[in-house]
Protein backbone atom coordinates (compact mmCIF):
# COMPACT_ATOMS: atom_id res chain seq x y z
CA UNK A 1 0.00 0.00 0.00
CA UNK A 2 1.56 3.33 -1.04
CA UNK A 3 2.05 5.77 1.82
CA UNK A 4 2.70 8.90 -0.24
CA UNK A 5 -0.32 11.18 -0.10
CA UNK A 6 -0.50 11.41 -3.90
CA UNK A 7 0.11 7.80 -4.82
CA UNK A 8 -1.78 6.07 -2.00
CA UNK A 9 -4.93 6.29 -4.16
CA UNK A 10 -3.38 4.34 -7.04
CA UNK A 11 -5.94 1.83 -8.28
CA UNK A 12 -8.73 3.52 -6.30
CA UNK A 13 -9.81 6.20 -8.78
CA UNK A 14 -12.62 4.27 -10.47
CA UNK A 15 -14.23 3.19 -7.21
CA UNK A 16 -13.71 6.68 -5.83
CA UNK A 17 -15.46 8.27 -8.79
CA UNK A 18 -18.37 5.83 -8.87
CA UNK A 19 -19.09 5.30 -5.20
CA UNK A 20 -17.99 8.25 -3.06
CA UNK A 21 -20.88 10.46 -1.87
CA UNK A 22 -21.65 13.82 -3.40
CA UNK A 23 -22.31 17.00 -1.43
CA UNK A 24 -25.65 18.62 -0.54
CA UNK A 25 -27.07 21.41 -2.66
CA UNK A 26 -27.50 23.51 0.49
CA UNK A 27 -23.72 23.72 0.84
CA UNK A 28 -23.28 25.13 -2.68
CA UNK A 29 -26.17 27.53 -2.18
CA UNK A 30 -24.59 28.79 1.02
CA UNK A 31 -21.20 29.31 -0.63
CA UNK A 32 -22.79 31.05 -3.59
CA UNK A 33 -24.71 33.42 -1.32
CA UNK A 34 -21.94 34.01 1.22
CA UNK A 35 -18.92 34.59 -1.04
CA UNK A 36 -18.99 37.76 -3.19
CA UNK A 37 -17.63 36.68 -6.57
CA UNK A 38 -17.40 38.90 -9.61
CA UNK A 39 -18.23 37.34 -12.97
CA UNK A 40 -14.61 36.67 -13.95
CA UNK A 41 -13.34 35.50 -10.56
CA UNK A 42 -11.79 32.04 -10.57
CA UNK A 43 -12.85 29.34 -8.14
CA UNK A 44 -10.02 26.93 -7.29
CA UNK A 45 -10.81 23.35 -6.26
CA UNK A 46 -7.55 22.07 -4.78
CA UNK A 47 -6.97 18.30 -4.59
CA UNK A 48 -10.13 17.90 -6.65
CA UNK A 49 -9.86 14.12 -6.96
CA UNK A 50 -12.24 12.87 -9.63
CA UNK A 51 -14.25 16.10 -9.68
CA UNK A 52 -17.19 15.02 -7.52
CA UNK A 53 -17.17 18.28 -5.57
CA UNK A 54 -16.14 20.34 -8.62
CA UNK A 55 -19.10 19.28 -10.75
CA UNK A 56 -21.70 21.45 -9.01
CA UNK A 57 -19.22 24.32 -8.60
CA UNK A 58 -18.72 24.42 -12.35
CA UNK A 59 -22.45 24.92 -12.86
CA UNK A 60 -22.15 28.38 -11.31
CA UNK A 61 -20.60 29.55 -14.55
CA UNK A 62 -17.47 30.96 -12.87
CA UNK A 63 -14.11 29.93 -14.36
CA UNK A 64 -12.81 27.01 -12.30
CA UNK A 65 -9.27 25.80 -11.62
CA UNK A 66 -9.21 22.03 -11.09
CA UNK A 67 -5.99 21.09 -9.26
CA UNK A 68 -5.12 17.40 -8.80
CA UNK A 69 -1.73 15.62 -8.68
CA UNK A 70 -2.88 12.01 -9.20
CA UNK A 71 -3.02 11.31 -12.94
CA UNK A 72 -5.73 8.64 -12.64
CA UNK A 73 -7.92 10.90 -10.53
CA UNK A 74 -7.32 13.74 -12.97
CA UNK A 75 -8.36 11.56 -15.91
CA UNK A 76 -11.63 10.80 -14.13
CA UNK A 77 -12.14 14.49 -13.36
CA UNK A 78 -11.61 15.48 -16.99
CA UNK A 79 -14.17 12.89 -18.07
CA UNK A 80 -16.72 13.97 -15.44
CA UNK A 81 -16.26 17.65 -16.31
CA UNK A 82 -15.97 17.22 -20.08
CA UNK A 83 -19.09 19.30 -20.72
CA UNK A 84 -17.85 22.18 -18.54
CA UNK A 85 -15.69 24.43 -20.77
CA UNK A 86 -15.13 26.83 -17.84
CA UNK A 87 -12.81 24.28 -16.15
CA UNK A 88 -9.02 24.49 -16.47
CA UNK A 89 -6.92 21.57 -15.20
CA UNK A 90 -3.62 21.79 -13.32
CA UNK A 91 -1.24 19.06 -12.19
CA UNK A 92 -0.38 20.43 -8.77
CA UNK A 93 -0.58 19.93 -5.03
CA UNK A 94 -1.95 22.20 -2.31
CA UNK A 95 1.53 23.38 -1.41
CA UNK A 96 2.41 24.16 -5.07
CA UNK A 97 -0.72 24.45 -7.18
CA UNK A 98 0.85 25.94 -10.30
CA UNK A 99 -1.94 28.53 -10.43
CA UNK A 100 -1.34 32.19 -11.33
CA UNK A 101 -0.76 34.58 -8.45
CA UNK A 102 -3.69 36.67 -7.20
CA UNK A 103 -6.15 34.90 -9.48
CA UNK A 104 -8.70 33.05 -7.29
CA UNK A 105 -11.64 34.65 -5.51
CA UNK A 106 -12.57 31.40 -3.73
CA UNK A 107 -10.26 28.51 -2.86
CA UNK A 108 -11.81 25.21 -1.81
CA UNK A 109 -10.53 21.88 -0.52
CA UNK A 110 -13.12 19.11 -0.20
CA UNK A 111 -12.27 15.88 1.62
CA UNK A 112 -8.56 16.63 1.30
CA UNK A 113 -7.24 19.20 3.77
CA UNK A 114 -6.01 16.51 6.18
CA UNK A 115 -3.45 15.48 3.52
CA UNK A 116 -1.94 18.99 3.28
CA UNK A 117 1.02 20.57 5.01
CA UNK A 118 -0.80 23.51 6.63
CA UNK A 119 2.08 25.98 6.71
CA UNK A 120 3.08 25.56 3.07
CA UNK A 121 -0.55 25.37 1.98
CA UNK A 122 -1.43 28.63 3.71
CA UNK A 123 1.48 30.37 1.98
CA UNK A 124 0.33 29.02 -1.39
CA UNK A 125 -3.30 29.97 -0.84
CA UNK A 126 -2.21 33.50 0.09
CA UNK A 127 -0.19 33.62 -3.12
CA UNK A 128 -2.98 32.48 -5.46
CA UNK A 129 -5.86 34.27 -3.75
CA UNK A 130 -7.04 37.70 -4.83
CA UNK A 131 -7.26 40.41 -2.22
CA UNK A 132 -10.17 39.45 0.03
CA UNK A 133 -10.35 35.89 -1.33
CA UNK A 134 -12.25 33.31 0.67
CA UNK A 135 -11.05 29.81 1.60
CA UNK A 136 -13.44 26.95 2.26
CA UNK A 137 -12.49 23.63 3.83
CA UNK A 138 -15.11 20.90 3.41
CA UNK A 139 -15.56 17.39 4.71
CA UNK A 140 -18.35 14.86 4.46
CA UNK A 141 -18.39 13.49 8.01
CA UNK A 142 -20.20 10.20 8.26
CA UNK A 143 -22.51 9.79 11.24
CA UNK A 144 -22.40 6.66 13.36
CA UNK A 145 -25.68 7.01 15.28
CA UNK A 146 -27.50 4.26 13.35
CA UNK A 147 -26.93 0.49 13.41
CA UNK A 148 -25.57 0.48 9.86
CA UNK A 149 -23.51 3.62 10.37
CA UNK A 150 -21.87 2.31 13.53
CA UNK A 151 -21.26 -1.11 11.98
CA UNK A 152 -19.70 0.49 8.90
CA UNK A 153 -17.37 2.47 11.12
CA UNK A 154 -16.41 -0.71 12.96
CA UNK A 155 -15.44 -2.35 9.65
CA UNK A 156 -13.17 0.59 8.84
CA UNK A 157 -11.51 0.40 12.24
CA UNK A 158 -11.14 -3.37 12.12
CA UNK A 159 -9.68 -3.68 8.62
CA UNK A 160 -8.31 -0.22 7.78
CA UNK A 161 -4.56 0.13 8.02
CA UNK A 162 -3.73 3.19 10.14
CA UNK A 163 -7.29 4.39 9.71
CA UNK A 164 -7.31 6.57 12.87
CA UNK A 165 -4.05 8.22 11.75
CA UNK A 166 -5.15 9.16 8.22
CA UNK A 167 -8.83 9.92 8.78
CA UNK A 168 -9.93 13.53 8.44
CA UNK A 169 -11.05 13.19 12.06
CA UNK A 170 -7.41 13.84 12.98
CA UNK A 171 -8.04 17.49 12.06
CA UNK A 172 -10.05 19.39 14.64
CA UNK A 173 -11.12 22.95 15.35
CA UNK A 174 -7.73 23.84 16.85
CA UNK A 175 -5.90 22.92 13.63
CA UNK A 176 -8.43 24.77 11.47
CA UNK A 177 -8.27 27.87 13.66
CA UNK A 178 -4.47 27.80 13.49
CA UNK A 179 -4.62 27.66 9.70
CA UNK A 180 -6.88 30.73 9.45
CA UNK A 181 -5.29 32.67 12.34
CA UNK A 182 -5.40 35.48 13.18
CA UNK A 183 -8.81 35.55 11.46
CA UNK A 184 -11.56 33.20 12.64
CA UNK A 185 -13.43 30.98 10.15
CA UNK A 186 -17.19 30.49 10.14
CA UNK A 187 -18.40 26.96 10.75
CA UNK A 188 -21.53 25.49 9.15
CA UNK A 189 -22.89 21.96 8.81
CA UNK A 190 -25.29 20.58 6.22
CA UNK A 191 -26.93 17.17 6.85
CA UNK A 192 -27.69 14.79 4.03
CA UNK A 193 -28.55 11.12 3.67
CA UNK A 194 -27.17 8.76 1.07
CA UNK A 195 -29.32 5.73 0.19
CA UNK A 196 -27.04 3.01 -1.11
CA UNK A 197 -27.01 -0.57 -2.35
CA UNK A 198 -24.58 -3.26 -1.30
CA UNK A 199 -22.59 -2.62 -4.49
CA UNK A 200 -22.20 1.05 -3.56
CA UNK A 201 -21.24 0.22 0.03
CA UNK A 202 -18.62 -2.24 -1.20
CA UNK A 203 -17.25 0.18 -3.78
CA UNK A 204 -17.04 2.94 -1.22
CA UNK A 205 -15.02 0.73 1.10
CA UNK A 206 -12.74 -0.18 -1.80
CA UNK A 207 -12.16 3.52 -2.54
CA UNK A 208 -10.52 4.26 0.81
CA UNK A 209 -6.75 4.47 0.63
CA UNK A 210 -6.28 2.74 3.98
CA UNK A 211 -8.37 -0.35 3.18
CA UNK A 212 -6.96 -3.60 1.73
CA UNK A 213 -6.66 -3.74 -2.05
CA UNK A 214 -9.95 -5.00 -3.54
CA UNK A 215 -8.08 -7.82 -5.28
CA UNK A 216 -6.44 -9.04 -2.06
CA UNK A 217 -7.50 -11.95 0.11
CA UNK A 218 -7.82 -9.52 3.03
CA UNK A 219 -10.58 -7.66 1.22
CA UNK A 220 -12.62 -10.88 1.11
CA UNK A 221 -12.91 -10.58 4.90
CA UNK A 222 -14.10 -6.98 4.47
CA UNK A 223 -16.74 -8.13 1.99
CA UNK A 224 -17.96 -10.84 4.33
CA UNK A 225 -18.31 -8.40 7.22
CA UNK A 226 -20.07 -5.86 5.02
CA UNK A 227 -22.49 -8.44 3.60
CA UNK A 228 -23.49 -9.52 7.09
CA UNK A 229 -23.99 -5.92 8.19
CA UNK A 230 -25.90 -4.99 5.05
CA UNK A 231 -28.23 -7.99 5.24
CA UNK A 232 -29.09 -7.15 8.85
CA UNK A 233 -30.05 -3.54 8.04
CA UNK A 234 -31.27 -3.37 4.46
CA UNK A 235 -34.84 -2.65 3.46
CA UNK A 236 -35.71 -3.28 -0.16
CA UNK A 237 -32.06 -3.76 -1.03
CA UNK A 238 -30.85 -0.39 0.28
CA UNK A 239 -29.48 1.12 3.49
CA UNK A 240 -28.74 4.68 4.51
CA UNK A 241 -25.53 6.41 5.44
CA UNK A 242 -26.09 9.85 6.93
CA UNK A 243 -23.50 12.61 6.70
CA UNK A 244 -22.94 16.05 8.11
CA UNK A 245 -21.06 18.09 5.52
CA UNK A 246 -18.83 20.41 7.50
CA UNK A 247 -17.67 23.75 6.10
CA UNK A 248 -15.05 26.11 7.51
CA UNK A 249 -15.13 29.36 5.57
CA UNK A 250 -13.03 32.46 6.02
CA UNK A 251 -10.40 34.84 4.70
CA UNK A 252 -6.74 34.12 5.30
CA UNK A 253 -4.45 36.64 6.91
CA UNK A 254 -0.63 36.47 6.64
ZIDA-V168570 format. One record per residue. N is the residue number from 1. RES is the residue in one letter. OMEGA is omega in radians with two decimals (NA if undefined). NEAR is the number of other ideal C-beta (glycine too) atoms within 12 Angstrom. D_FIRST is the distance of its C-alpha to the first C-alpha in whole Angstrom. Layout:
<<N | RES | OMEGA | NEAR | D_FIRST> <N | RES | OMEGA | NEAR | D_FIRST>>
//
This chain:
<<1 | X | 3.12 | 23 | 0> <2 | X | 3.12 | 17 | 4> <3 | X | 3.09 | 16 | 6> <4 | X | -3.05 | 14 | 9> <5 | X | 3.12 | 22 | 11> <6 | X | -2.97 | 27 | 12> <7 | X | -3.11 | 20 | 9> <8 | X | 3.12 | 27 | 7> <9 | X | 3.08 | 39 | 9> <10 | X | -3.13 | 22 | 9> <11 | X | -3.10 | 25 | 10> <12 | X | -2.94 | 34 | 11> <13 | X | -3.08 | 33 | 15> <14 | X | 3.09 | 22 | 17> <15 | X | 3.11 | 32 | 16> <16 | X | -3.08 | 38 | 16> <17 | X | -3.05 | 35 | 20> <18 | X | -2.89 | 24 | 21> <19 | X | 3.09 | 28 | 20> <20 | X | -3.12 | 39 | 20> <21 | X | 3.02 | 32 | 23> <22 | X | -3.08 | 30 | 26> <23 | X | -3.02 | 36 | 28> <24 | X | 3.12 | 27 | 32> <25 | X | -3.12 | 17 | 35> <26 | X | 3.10 | 20 | 36> <27 | X | -3.13 | 32 | 34> <28 | X | 3.11 | 32 | 34> <29 | X | 3.13 | 19 | 38> <30 | X | 3.13 | 23 | 38> <31 | X | -3.11 | 38 | 36> <32 | X | -3.12 | 23 | 39> <33 | X | -2.99 | 14 | 42> <34 | X | -3.04 | 21 | 40> <35 | X | -3.13 | 32 | 39> <36 | X | 3.13 | 17 | 42> <37 | X | 2.98 | 27 | 41> <38 | X | -2.97 | 15 | 44> <39 | X | -3.10 | 13 | 44> <40 | X | -3.12 | 14 | 42> <41 | X | 3.09 | 28 | 39> <42 | X | 2.94 | 37 | 36> <43 | X | -3.13 | 48 | 33> <44 | X | 3.02 | 47 | 30> <45 | X | -3.00 | 50 | 26> <46 | X | -2.98 | 45 | 24> <47 | X | -2.99 | 43 | 20> <48 | X | -3.14 | 46 | 22> <49 | X | -3.12 | 39 | 19> <50 | X | 3.05 | 38 | 20> <51 | X | -3.13 | 37 | 24> <52 | X | 3.13 | 34 | 24> <53 | X | -3.07 | 44 | 26> <54 | X | -2.97 | 45 | 27> <55 | X | -3.14 | 32 | 29> <56 | X | 3.04 | 30 | 32> <57 | X | -3.07 | 43 | 32> <58 | X | -3.13 | 32 | 33> <59 | X | 3.06 | 19 | 36> <60 | X | -3.08 | 28 | 38> <61 | X | 3.06 | 18 | 39> <62 | X | 2.96 | 32 | 38> <63 | X | -3.01 | 28 | 36> <64 | X | 2.94 | 39 | 32> <65 | X | 3.09 | 38 | 30> <66 | X | -3.04 | 44 | 26> <67 | X | -3.12 | 44 | 24> <68 | X | -3.09 | 45 | 20> <69 | X | -3.08 | 33 | 18> <70 | X | -3.00 | 33 | 15> <71 | X | 3.13 | 18 | 17> <72 | X | 3.06 | 25 | 16> <73 | X | -3.13 | 40 | 17> <74 | X | 3.11 | 31 | 20> <75 | X | 3.10 | 23 | 21> <76 | X | -3.14 | 32 | 21> <77 | X | 3.13 | 39 | 23> <78 | X | 3.10 | 26 | 26> <79 | X | -3.12 | 21 | 26> <80 | X | -3.03 | 34 | 27> <81 | X | -3.04 | 33 | 29> <82 | X | -3.12 | 16 | 31> <83 | X | 3.14 | 13 | 34> <84 | X | -3.08 | 27 | 34> <85 | X | 3.13 | 12 | 36> <86 | X | -3.14 | 24 | 36> <87 | X | 3.01 | 34 | 32> <88 | X | -2.97 | 31 | 31> <89 | X | -3.10 | 34 | 27> <90 | X | 3.03 | 30 | 26> <91 | X | -3.09 | 24 | 23> <92 | X | 3.10 | 28 | 22> <93 | X | -3.09 | 28 | 21> <94 | X | -3.10 | 41 | 22> <95 | X | 3.14 | 26 | 23> <96 | X | -3.00 | 22 | 25> <97 | X | -3.02 | 38 | 25> <98 | X | -3.12 | 24 | 28> <99 | X | 3.09 | 33 | 30> <100 | X | 3.12 | 18 | 34> <101 | X | 3.05 | 18 | 36> <102 | X | -3.04 | 19 | 38> <103 | X | -3.03 | 27 | 37> <104 | X | 3.06 | 40 | 35> <105 | X | 3.12 | 32 | 37> <106 | X | 3.14 | 41 | 34> <107 | X | -3.05 | 49 | 30> <108 | X | 3.03 | 45 | 28> <109 | X | -3.10 | 42 | 24> <110 | X | 3.07 | 44 | 23> <111 | X | -3.01 | 40 | 20> <112 | X | -2.99 | 40 | 19> <113 | X | -3.11 | 35 | 21> <114 | X | 3.07 | 30 | 19> <115 | X | -2.99 | 34 | 16> <116 | X | 2.88 | 34 | 19> <117 | X | -2.96 | 19 | 21> <118 | X | -3.09 | 27 | 24> <119 | X | 3.13 | 16 | 27> <120 | X | 3.14 | 17 | 26> <121 | X | 3.12 | 35 | 25> <122 | X | 3.11 | 31 | 29> <123 | X | -3.14 | 21 | 30> <124 | X | 3.12 | 31 | 29> <125 | X | 3.06 | 43 | 30> <126 | X | 3.13 | 27 | 34> <127 | X | -3.02 | 26 | 34> <128 | X | -3.09 | 35 | 33> <129 | X | 2.99 | 38 | 35> <130 | X | 3.03 | 30 | 39> <131 | X | -3.12 | 17 | 41> <132 | X | -3.13 | 21 | 41> <133 | X | 3.08 | 33 | 37> <134 | X | 3.05 | 34 | 35> <135 | X | 3.09 | 43 | 32> <136 | X | 3.10 | 46 | 30> <137 | X | -2.97 | 44 | 27> <138 | X | 2.96 | 47 | 26> <139 | X | 2.85 | 35 | 24> <140 | X | 3.12 | 32 | 24> <141 | X | -3.10 | 29 | 24> <142 | X | 3.11 | 37 | 24> <143 | X | -3.09 | 24 | 27> <144 | X | -3.08 | 21 | 27> <145 | X | 3.02 | 18 | 31> <146 | X | 3.14 | 20 | 31> <147 | X | 3.13 | 21 | 30> <148 | X | -3.14 | 33 | 27> <149 | X | 3.14 | 27 | 26> <150 | X | 3.10 | 20 | 26> <151 | X | 3.09 | 28 | 24> <152 | X | 3.10 | 40 | 22> <153 | X | 3.12 | 27 | 21> <154 | X | 3.08 | 20 | 21> <155 | X | 3.12 | 35 | 18> <156 | X | -3.10 | 34 | 16> <157 | X | -3.11 | 23 | 17> <158 | X | -3.00 | 23 | 17> <159 | X | -3.11 | 28 | 13> <160 | X | 3.12 | 27 | 11> <161 | X | -3.13 | 25 | 9> <162 | X | -3.10 | 18 | 11> <163 | X | -3.13 | 24 | 13> <164 | X | -3.07 | 16 | 16> <165 | X | -3.07 | 16 | 15> <166 | X | 3.10 | 25 | 13> <167 | X | 3.07 | 25 | 16> <168 | X | 3.09 | 31 | 19> <169 | X | 3.09 | 21 | 21> <170 | X | 3.12 | 17 | 20> <171 | X | -3.13 | 28 | 23> <172 | X | -3.09 | 19 | 26> <173 | X | -3.11 | 17 | 30> <174 | X | 3.14 | 12 | 30> <175 | X | 3.11 | 24 | 27> <176 | X | 3.12 | 34 | 29> <177 | X | 3.13 | 20 | 32> <178 | X | 3.14 | 20 | 31> <179 | X | -3.10 | 37 | 30> <180 | X | -3.04 | 31 | 33> <181 | X | 0.16 | 20 | 35> <182 | X | 3.05 | 13 | 38> <183 | X | -3.10 | 22 | 38> <184 | X | -3.12 | 18 | 37> <185 | X | 2.97 | 29 | 35> <186 | X | 3.08 | 23 | 36> <187 | X | 3.07 | 23 | 34> <188 | X | 3.09 | 25 | 35> <189 | X | -3.07 | 22 | 33> <190 | X | -3.11 | 26 | 33> <191 | X | 2.99 | 22 | 33> <192 | X | -3.09 | 25 | 32> <193 | X | -3.14 | 23 | 31> <194 | X | 3.10 | 28 | 29> <195 | X | -2.95 | 19 | 30> <196 | X | 3.04 | 32 | 27> <197 | X | 3.06 | 22 | 27> <198 | X | -3.14 | 24 | 25> <199 | X | 3.13 | 20 | 23> <200 | X | 3.12 | 27 | 23> <201 | X | 3.12 | 41 | 21> <202 | X | -3.14 | 30 | 19> <203 | X | 3.12 | 28 | 18> <204 | X | 3.07 | 34 | 17> <205 | X | -3.12 | 43 | 15> <206 | X | -3.11 | 36 | 13> <207 | X | -3.09 | 33 | 13> <208 | X | -3.05 | 38 | 11> <209 | X | -3.06 | 40 | 8> <210 | X | -3.13 | 29 | 8> <211 | X | 3.08 | 40 | 9> <212 | X | 3.09 | 28 | 8> <213 | X | -3.11 | 26 | 8> <214 | X | -3.14 | 24 | 12> <215 | X | -3.05 | 14 | 12> <216 | X | 3.09 | 17 | 11> <217 | X | 3.14 | 12 | 14> <218 | X | -3.12 | 21 | 13> <219 | X | 3.07 | 27 | 13> <220 | X | 3.08 | 17 | 17> <221 | X | 3.08 | 18 | 17> <222 | X | -3.14 | 34 | 16> <223 | X | -3.13 | 27 | 19> <224 | X | 3.12 | 19 | 21> <225 | X | -3.14 | 29 | 21> <226 | X | -3.13 | 36 | 22> <227 | X | 3.12 | 22 | 24> <228 | X | 3.14 | 20 | 26> <229 | X | -3.11 | 30 | 26> <230 | X | -3.11 | 31 | 27> <231 | X | -3.10 | 17 | 30> <232 | X | -3.02 | 18 | 31> <233 | X | -3.04 | 25 | 31> <234 | X | 2.99 | 23 | 32> <235 | X | -3.10 | 14 | 35> <236 | X | 3.09 | 9 | 36> <237 | X | 3.10 | 15 | 32> <238 | X | 3.02 | 19 | 31> <239 | X | 3.13 | 32 | 30> <240 | X | 2.91 | 28 | 29> <241 | X | -3.09 | 38 | 27> <242 | X | -3.10 | 27 | 29> <243 | X | 2.84 | 33 | 28> <244 | X | 3.10 | 27 | 29> <245 | X | -3.06 | 36 | 28> <246 | X | 3.11 | 34 | 29> <247 | X | 2.94 | 37 | 30> <248 | X | -3.02 | 35 | 31> <249 | X | 3.12 | 32 | 33> <250 | X | 3.09 | 31 | 35> <251 | X | -3.11 | 30 | 37> <252 | X | 3.03 | 36 | 35> <253 | X | -3.14 | 19 | 38> <254 | X | NA | 14 | 37>>
//
